[in-house]
Amino acid sequence: MHLGHLQHLAARRRLGAALDGLSAVFHGMTAHRDEHNCSCHWGSAEEVSLLKTPDVELEPDLLRRTWEAVDWSDHAAVLRRILPQFATALVAGRVRALSGLEEVGYSLARGRWQQWPDEQADAVSEFLHAWWVQSLTDPDAAVPAHQVFAMCAEASGTLGPWLADWEEHTGPLSDRRLAEAVGEWTYELLGDGLPWCVHWHEHDEDELRAELVGWLLGHAATRLRASDAPADLRHRIRLLGLTGEARWTDPHWPGHRY
């Protein structure tokens, strides 16, 4: 059995355990008893009452409206109520967001999950890491790795842990996921932007971009060269190390207009 197969089997087991962990830790959770929302824009009183009833499966549209809403009085409690079902839907690729999965990260950031009691915060962290690693190593992962990465970055406000996971998990599939991500990211990065929208006001977009570019110029460039990634892709990373006129007059400038 080759390394890649062992990796994705291990990642699936870890993700399954992480989902079970969420179910165990957040079993019985409910929204605050006084929670409410606008019946015109969010939903009915009957639907709010479901959030105050533990462990009842929500219809997909109600689940979507619940995690998307920005005006809960206790957003953290609402998140804890839906997390087991929400995480399962995420992994299965059943969650759609208008501007990308970073919106899911924004919802988690608003809930300040890292400040929850240790058992709860650890369960969320383990789920995020397990899902991220599964997206890198499982050929049947339902969600593209670059989308999971953006969600994790927005949820946590940092790139370091997710980049460390990427460095640890090597192999042809993880390298291919890296090439796919670079292909998705370089248009925005070469325009000095971040390739996903930073919603949470406490996150520093410039700092995140600088960290990502530094990693791409270092670890990713070496790895893509070793994995024989297309030369055009490697040149786009190289261009990130140039600024101003030197970048857009380079012979390998891809002709982007901003």
C-alpha positions as CSV (number, residue, x, y, z in Angstrom):
1,M,0.0,0.0,0.0
2,H,1.6,3.3,-1.1
3,L,2.2,6.3,1.1
4,G,-0.6,8.4,-0.6
5,H,-3.2,5.8,0.1
6,L,-2.1,5.4,3.7
7,Q,-2.3,9.2,4.1
8,H,-5.8,9.6,2.8
9,L,-7.0,6.6,4.8
10,A,-5.5,8.2,7.9
11,A,-7.0,11.6,7.0
12,R,-10.5,10.1,6.6
13,R,-10.3,8.3,10.0
14,R,-9.1,11.5,11.6
15,L,-11.9,13.5,10.0
16,G,-14.5,11.0,11.1
17,A,-13.2,11.1,14.6
18,A,-13.2,14.9,14.6
19,L,-16.9,15.0,13.4
20,D,-17.8,12.5,16.2
21,G,-15.9,14.8,18.6
22,L,-18.1,17.7,17.6
23,S,-21.2,15.7,18.1
24,A,-20.1,14.6,21.5
25,V,-18.9,18.0,22.7
26,F,-21.8,20.0,21.3
27,H,-24.6,17.5,22.1
28,G,-27.5,19.1,23.7
29,M,-26.5,22.7,22.9
30,T,-29.1,25.3,22.1
31,A,-29.4,29.0,21.2
32,H,-30.0,31.3,24.1
33,R,-33.6,31.0,25.4
34,D,-34.2,34.7,24.6
35,E,-32.7,34.6,21.1
36,H,-34.8,36.0,18.3
37,N,-34.5,37.3,14.7
38,C,-36.5,39.2,12.2
39,S,-39.4,37.3,10.9
40,C,-39.4,39.3,7.6
41,H,-35.7,38.7,6.8
42,W,-34.6,35.6,8.6
43,G,-37.4,33.3,9.4
44,S,-40.4,32.4,11.6
45,A,-40.7,32.1,15.3
46,E,-41.2,28.4,14.8
47,E,-37.8,28.2,13.1
48,V,-36.2,30.1,16.0
49,S,-37.7,27.7,18.4
50,L,-35.9,24.9,16.6
51,L,-32.6,26.5,17.5
52,K,-33.7,26.4,21.1
53,T,-34.4,22.7,20.8
54,P,-31.3,20.5,21.1
55,D,-30.1,18.0,18.5
56,V,-33.0,18.5,16.0
57,E,-31.8,18.3,12.4
58,L,-32.4,21.6,10.5
59,E,-33.6,21.8,6.9
60,P,-30.7,22.9,4.6
61,D,-32.2,26.3,3.9
62,L,-32.7,27.0,7.6
63,L,-29.2,25.8,8.4
64,R,-27.9,28.3,5.7
65,R,-29.9,31.2,7.0
66,T,-28.7,30.4,10.5
67,W,-25.0,30.4,9.9
68,E,-25.1,33.3,7.5
69,A,-27.1,35.7,9.8
70,V,-25.0,38.4,11.4
71,D,-27.5,39.7,13.9
72,W,-27.9,37.1,16.5
73,S,-27.6,38.4,20.1
74,D,-25.5,35.4,21.0
75,H,-23.9,34.2,17.8
76,A,-21.6,31.8,19.6
77,A,-24.5,29.9,21.2
78,V,-26.2,29.6,17.8
79,L,-23.0,28.3,16.3
80,R,-22.6,25.7,19.1
81,R,-26.2,24.6,18.4
82,I,-25.6,23.9,14.7
83,L,-22.0,22.9,14.6
84,P,-22.3,19.1,14.4
85,Q,-24.8,19.3,11.5
86,F,-23.0,22.2,9.9
87,A,-19.6,20.5,9.9
88,T,-21.0,17.4,8.3
89,A,-22.6,19.5,5.6
90,L,-19.4,21.4,5.0
91,V,-17.3,18.2,4.5
92,A,-19.9,16.8,2.1
93,G,-19.7,19.9,0.0
94,R,-23.3,20.9,0.6
95,V,-22.6,24.4,1.9
96,R,-22.8,27.1,-0.7
97,A,-21.7,30.7,0.0
98,L,-22.0,33.6,-2.4
99,S,-18.4,34.9,-2.2
100,G,-16.7,31.6,-1.1
101,L,-16.2,29.5,1.9
102,E,-14.4,32.3,3.6
103,E,-17.9,33.4,4.6
104,V,-18.1,30.3,6.7
105,G,-14.8,31.3,8.3
106,Y,-16.3,34.7,9.0
107,S,-19.2,33.1,10.8
108,L,-16.8,31.1,13.0
109,A,-14.7,34.2,13.7
110,R,-17.7,36.2,14.7
111,G,-18.5,33.4,17.2
112,R,-15.0,33.8,18.7
113,W,-14.7,30.0,18.9
114,Q,-11.0,30.2,20.1
115,Q,-12.3,31.8,23.4
116,W,-14.8,29.0,24.1
117,P,-14.1,26.5,26.9
118,D,-11.1,24.4,26.1
119,E,-13.0,21.3,25.3
120,Q,-15.1,23.1,22.8
121,A,-12.3,25.2,21.2
122,D,-10.2,22.0,20.9
123,A,-13.0,20.2,19.2
124,V,-13.4,23.0,16.6
125,S,-9.7,23.3,16.0
126,E,-9.3,19.5,15.5
127,F,-12.2,19.5,13.0
128,L,-10.7,22.4,11.0
129,H,-7.2,20.7,10.9
130,A,-8.7,17.3,10.1
131,W,-10.8,18.7,7.3
132,W,-7.9,20.7,5.9
133,V,-5.6,17.7,5.9
134,Q,-8.3,15.5,4.3
135,S,-8.7,18.1,1.5
136,L,-5.0,17.8,0.8
137,T,-4.7,14.0,0.9
138,D,-8.0,12.4,-0.1
139,P,-8.6,12.2,-3.9
140,D,-12.4,12.1,-3.2
141,A,-12.5,15.2,-1.0
142,A,-15.7,17.1,-1.9
143,V,-14.4,20.6,-1.4
144,P,-11.3,22.1,-3.2
145,A,-8.3,22.5,-0.9
146,H,-7.8,26.2,-1.6
147,Q,-11.4,26.9,-0.5
148,V,-10.9,25.0,2.8
149,F,-7.7,26.9,3.3
150,A,-9.4,30.2,2.9
151,M,-12.1,29.2,5.3
152,C,-9.6,28.1,7.9
153,A,-7.6,31.3,7.5
154,E,-10.7,33.5,7.9
155,A,-11.9,31.4,10.9
156,S,-8.6,31.7,12.7
157,G,-7.0,34.9,11.5
158,T,-3.7,33.2,10.9
159,L,-2.0,31.1,8.2
160,G,0.8,29.5,10.1
161,P,-1.0,26.3,11.4
162,W,-2.5,25.6,8.0
163,L,0.8,26.1,6.1
164,A,2.5,23.9,8.6
165,D,0.0,21.1,7.8
166,W,0.7,21.6,4.1
167,E,4.4,21.3,4.7
168,E,4.0,18.1,6.7
169,H,1.7,16.4,4.2
170,T,3.8,15.8,1.1
171,G,3.2,13.6,-1.9
172,P,1.8,13.8,-5.5
173,L,-1.8,14.7,-4.5
174,S,-0.8,17.3,-1.9
175,D,1.6,18.8,-4.5
176,R,-1.2,18.9,-7.1
177,R,-3.4,20.7,-4.6
178,L,-0.7,23.2,-4.2
179,A,-0.4,23.8,-7.9
180,E,-4.2,24.1,-8.1
181,A,-4.2,26.7,-5.3
182,V,-1.4,28.7,-6.9
183,G,-3.4,28.7,-10.1
184,E,-6.4,30.1,-8.2
185,W,-4.5,32.6,-6.2
186,T,-1.9,34.3,-8.4
187,Y,-4.2,36.7,-10.2
188,E,-5.1,38.5,-6.9
189,L,-1.7,38.1,-5.4
190,L,0.0,39.6,-8.4
191,G,-2.3,42.6,-8.0
192,D,-1.1,42.9,-4.4
193,G,-4.4,41.6,-3.0
194,L,-5.3,38.6,-1.0
195,P,-7.1,35.8,-3.0
196,W,-10.1,35.7,-0.6
197,C,-12.1,38.4,1.1
198,V,-11.2,39.2,4.7
199,H,-14.5,39.9,6.4
200,W,-13.6,39.9,10.1
201,H,-12.4,43.4,11.1
202,E,-9.7,42.0,13.5
203,H,-7.8,40.3,10.7
204,D,-5.0,42.1,9.0
205,E,-5.2,41.5,5.2
206,D,-1.8,42.9,4.4
207,E,-0.2,40.7,7.1
208,L,-1.9,37.6,5.8
209,R,-0.9,38.4,2.2
210,A,2.7,39.0,3.2
211,E,2.8,35.7,5.0
212,L,1.3,33.8,2.1
213,V,3.6,35.3,-0.4
214,G,6.6,34.6,1.7
215,W,5.6,30.9,2.0
216,L,5.0,30.7,-1.7
217,L,8.3,32.2,-2.6
218,G,10.1,29.8,-0.2
219,H,8.6,26.4,0.5
220,A,6.0,26.3,-2.3
221,A,8.4,27.4,-5.0
222,T,10.9,24.7,-4.0
223,R,8.2,22.1,-3.8
224,L,6.6,22.9,-7.2
225,R,10.0,22.8,-8.8
226,A,10.7,19.4,-7.4
227,S,7.3,18.1,-8.5
228,D,7.8,19.4,-12.0
229,A,4.9,21.8,-12.0
230,P,4.3,23.8,-15.1
231,A,6.9,26.5,-15.7
232,D,4.3,29.2,-16.1
233,L,3.0,28.5,-12.6
234,R,6.5,28.7,-11.2
235,H,7.2,32.0,-13.0
236,R,4.0,33.4,-11.5
237,I,5.4,32.6,-8.0
238,R,8.7,34.1,-8.9
239,L,6.9,37.3,-10.0
240,L,5.6,37.7,-6.5
241,G,9.1,38.5,-5.4
242,L,9.2,41.5,-7.8
243,T,7.5,44.8,-7.3
244,G,6.3,47.7,-9.5
245,E,7.6,47.9,-13.0
246,A,10.0,45.0,-12.6
247,R,7.0,42.7,-12.1
248,W,4.7,43.8,-15.0
249,T,7.6,44.3,-17.5
250,D,9.0,40.8,-16.9
251,P,8.9,38.6,-20.0
252,H,6.7,36.1,-18.1
253,W,4.1,38.7,-16.9
254,P,0.8,37.0,-17.7
255,G,-0.8,40.1,-19.0
256,H,-3.2,40.7,-16.1
257,R,-5.1,43.9,-16.0
258,Y,-6.5,45.3,-12.7
